[in-house]
């Protein structure tokens, strides 16, 4: 609720909020242009939307999101093959690391023997 000692008129608040909603400009940029605190302008927009039974910004963004289409069989096959290739590459890497580990164990055993 606006206080009685506010330096901005209700008409100015409504005009600012309407401008933001209609033009799609961000409340941040409009607030900077008018040299008004960003939180104040955001509050004006929220109050304007509520006063005029408009959906919140967040609700509008949810509605604008594209609906993901289900993947067809070709996409699923391609994903499966890609994952299988990655899995094989990782298996090769693990095998190489195990081999290196065994070699290092043997070399450590050799170098750890006391000198005669």
C-alpha positions in Angstrom: 0.0 0.0 0.0 1.3 3.4 -0.9 2.0 5.7 2.1 0.6 9.2 2.5 4.0 10.8 2.4 5.1 9.2 -0.9 6.8 11.4 -3.5 5.3 9.5 -6.4 1.6 9.8 -7.3 -0.5 6.8 -7.9 -0.9 7.8 -11.5 2.8 7.9 -12.0 3.2 4.5 -10.4 0.5 3.0 -12.7 1.9 4.7 -15.8 5.4 3.3 -15.0 4.1 -0.2 -14.3 1.9 -0.2 -17.4 4.8 1.0 -19.5 7.0 -1.9 -18.2 4.3 -4.5 -18.9 3.3 -3.2 -22.3 6.8 -2.6 -23.7 8.4 -5.6 -22.2 11.3 -3.6 -20.9 12.9 -4.7 -17.7 11.9 -3.0 -14.5 15.6 -2.6 -13.8 16.3 -0.6 -16.9 13.2 1.6 -16.4 14.2 2.2 -12.7 17.7 3.2 -13.8 16.3 5.5 -16.5 14.0 7.2 -13.9 16.6 7.1 -11.1 14.3 5.3 -8.8 15.1 2.3 -6.6 14.8 -1.0 -8.5 12.8 -2.7 -5.7 10.3 0.2 -5.6 9.6 -0.1 -9.3 9.3 -3.9 -9.1 6.8 -3.5 -6.3 4.8 -1.1 -8.4 4.6 -3.6 -11.2 3.6 -6.4 -8.8 0.9 -4.2 -7.2 -0.4 -3.2 -10.7 -0.6 -6.8 -11.9 -2.4 -7.8 -8.7 -4.8 -4.8 -8.9 -5.7 -5.6 -12.5 -5.9 -9.4 -12.0 -3.0 -10.0 -14.3 -0.7 -13.1 -13.9 2.6 -12.5 -12.2 5.7 -12.2 -14.3 6.8 -15.7 -13.2 3.5 -17.2 -14.3 3.8 -15.5 -17.7 7.2 -16.9 -18.2 6.0 -20.4 -17.3 3.3 -20.1 -19.9 5.7 -18.9 -22.6 8.1 -21.9 -22.2 8.0 -24.2 -25.2 6.5 -27.6 -24.6 9.1 -30.4 -25.1 8.0 -32.9 -27.7 8.5 -36.5 -26.9 11.6 -38.0 -28.5 10.9 -40.3 -31.4 12.5 -43.7 -31.9 15.4 -42.4 -34.1 16.4 -39.9 -31.4 16.3 -42.6 -28.7 18.5 -44.9 -30.9 21.0 -42.2 -31.5 21.2 -41.3 -27.8 21.7 -45.0 -26.9 24.5 -45.4 -29.5 26.2 -42.2 -28.2 26.0 -43.4 -24.6 27.3 -46.8 -25.6 30.3 -45.2 -27.4 31.1 -43.1 -24.3 30.8 -46.1 -22.1 33.2 -48.1 -24.2 35.7 -45.2 -24.2 35.5 -45.0 -20.4 35.9 -48.8 -20.1 39.1 -48.5 -22.2 40.4 -45.7 -20.0 39.7 -47.8 -16.9 41.5 -50.8 -18.3 44.5 -48.6 -19.2 44.6 -47.1 -15.7 44.4 -50.6 -14.1 47.3 -51.7 -16.3 49.4 -48.7 -15.3 48.6 -49.3 -11.7 49.8 -52.9 -11.9 53.0 -51.8 -13.6 53.7 -49.2 -10.9 53.1 -51.8 -8.2 55.6 -54.1 -9.8 58.2 -51.3 -10.2 57.6 -50.2 -6.6 58.3 -53.7 -5.4 61.5 -53.8 -7.5 62.8 -50.5 -6.2 61.7 -51.1 -2.6 64.1 -54.1 -2.3 67.1 -53.5 -0.2 70.4 -53.0 -2.1 72.8 -55.9 -1.8 
